[in-house]
Amino acid sequence: MAPINQHFSDEEFRARQDRVRKELAEQGLDGLLLFTIEDMYWLTGLDTDGFCVFHALVLGTGGGLTHVSRTADLANVRYSSICEDVRVWVDGSGESRAAAIRDTLAAHGMAGGRVGIQLDTMGLTPRLYEELRAGLDGWCTLVDASDLVRTLRLVKSPAELDHIRRAGAIVGACRDAAIAGTRPGAYEGDLMGRIWATVFELDGDPPAHRSPIGHGPSALNTRYTTGRGTVGENDQVTYELGAGHRHYHAADMFTVLTGPRVDPRHLRMHAACHDALHDVRARLRPGHTVGELYEAHRAALARHGYAHAALAACGYTMGATWPPTWMEPPWIHAGNPVVLQPGMTFFTHMVLVDAGTGLTMSLGEQVIITGGDPEPVTTVPHEPIIAG
């Protein structure tokens, strides 16, 4: 029976699974042991945050597909996943998760085989990995295959891109709400409440990464911090806004200046970010490398005299993600050799954090790579944003 909450066709799921099986065969692997929720969602539709406790998916080259889960997640599996074969590990002292996984691998004929495993993931804790090594040592050979599915997910299908476009529209509405509400005397909690209400009103998902929003000294933070304050006069307010649609994410980034006096240094920083965003956008085309995007960013900011205030990365790809972050590799950093292809999507952020002056500025937008000019997913004003 089809799951109640299915967001892609059976045919698309089967095609994705076939691509993974083909790659496994080419790498001489008999199957794959998955702990990354984003990959499980991509292959089966599984929608749960239970991966943070324990959940695994076994995919065999011969067609096998099995969830290894807990009783707490059975309802989520039935509600969202097309995989009908589910084995349960029972919570309890002395119950071996490794044994449950080994029994599942055995059912798919993988004893003595080479099994890919995802090591670079939030879903596999060091303790669980040690259990697996002890339980599978001599029984099969585990081979690191952390990036196998992630790499296949980089080029999005038309259906995936539709979700990303929907997420982009939601982020755009959040941007408008944020700019309209930013004034001296505005309480950050009210601003954040308005943004989150917008996400839910438009049938979006809360961002997998808590949106960094701050004013004054906290505007320099590129990560969420607790403690709300009130926006002042002559202030700087940083917004990095994200939202999901069926977990597919979009994001933007910008700084609002409140006035009435605008520091001319802020305007010079904005000009640098604007030029950097323009130069990066010119290279967001097939055939360029991700490293070239970073070099365009670096060179533009250095040309304006802000090499000291630039970050060592200026973006990343976007897709379906779960907490704690919406960020996924490839990161846009120096020398990254990944080549851009149509159907990829990237969030590029130009961020200046000048600890010496206590000032910051940012501009960030997301695009879809096409055969020509990139397609905007999110946009921000390219003129300085001054409240009122």
HELIX and SHEET records of a PDB file:
HELIX    1   1 ASP A   10  GLU A   26  1                                  17    
HELIX    2   2 ILE A   37  THR A   44  1                                   8    
HELIX    3   3 GLY A   50  CYS A   52  5                                   3    
HELIX    4   4 THR A   71  ASP A   73  5                                   3    
HELIX    5   5 LEU A   74  SER A   80  1                                   7    
HELIX    6   6 ARG A   97  ALA A  107  1                                  11    
HELIX    7   7 PRO A  126  LEU A  136  1                                  11    
HELIX    8   8 LEU A  148  LEU A  152  1                                   5    
HELIX    9   9 PRO A  158  GLY A  181  1                                  24    
HELIX   10  10 GLU A  188  GLU A  201  1                                  14    
HELIX   11  11 GLY A  216  LEU A  220  5                                   5    
HELIX   12  12 PRO A  264  ARG A  281  1                                  18    
HELIX   13  13 VAL A  290  ARG A  303  1                                  14    
HELIX   14  14 ALA A  307  ALA A  309  5                                   3    
SHEET    1   A 6 VAL A  86  VAL A  88  0                                        
SHEET    2   A 6 LEU A  65  SER A  69  1                                        
SHEET    3   A 6 ALA A  56  GLY A  60 -1                                        
SHEET    4   A 6 GLY A  31  LEU A  34 -1                                        
SHEET    5   A 6 ARG A 114  ILE A 117  1                                        
SHEET    6   A 6 THR A 141  ASP A 144  1                                        
SHEET    1   B 7 ILE A 213  HIS A 215  0                                        
SHEET    2   B 7 GLN A 236  HIS A 245 -1                                        
SHEET    3   B 7 TYR A 248  LEU A 257 -1                                        
SHEET    4   B 7 LEU A 359  ILE A 368 -1                                        
SHEET    5   B 7 THR A 345  ASP A 354 -1                                        
SHEET    6   B 7 GLY A 315  THR A 317 -1                                        
SHEET    7   B 7 GLU A 328  TRP A 331 -1                                        
SHEET    1   C 4 ILE A 213  HIS A 215  0                                        
SHEET    2   C 4 GLN A 236  HIS A 245 -1                                        
SHEET    3   C 4 TYR A 248  LEU A 257 -1                                        
SHEET    4   C 4 ILE A 385  ILE A 386  1                                        
SHEET    1   D 5 ILE A 213  HIS A 215  0                                        
SHEET    2   D 5 GLN A 236  HIS A 245 -1                                        
SHEET    3   D 5 TYR A 248  LEU A 257 -1                                        
SHEET    4   D 5 LEU A 359  ILE A 368 -1                                        
SHEET    5   D 5 GLU A 375  THR A 378 -1                                        
END                                                                             
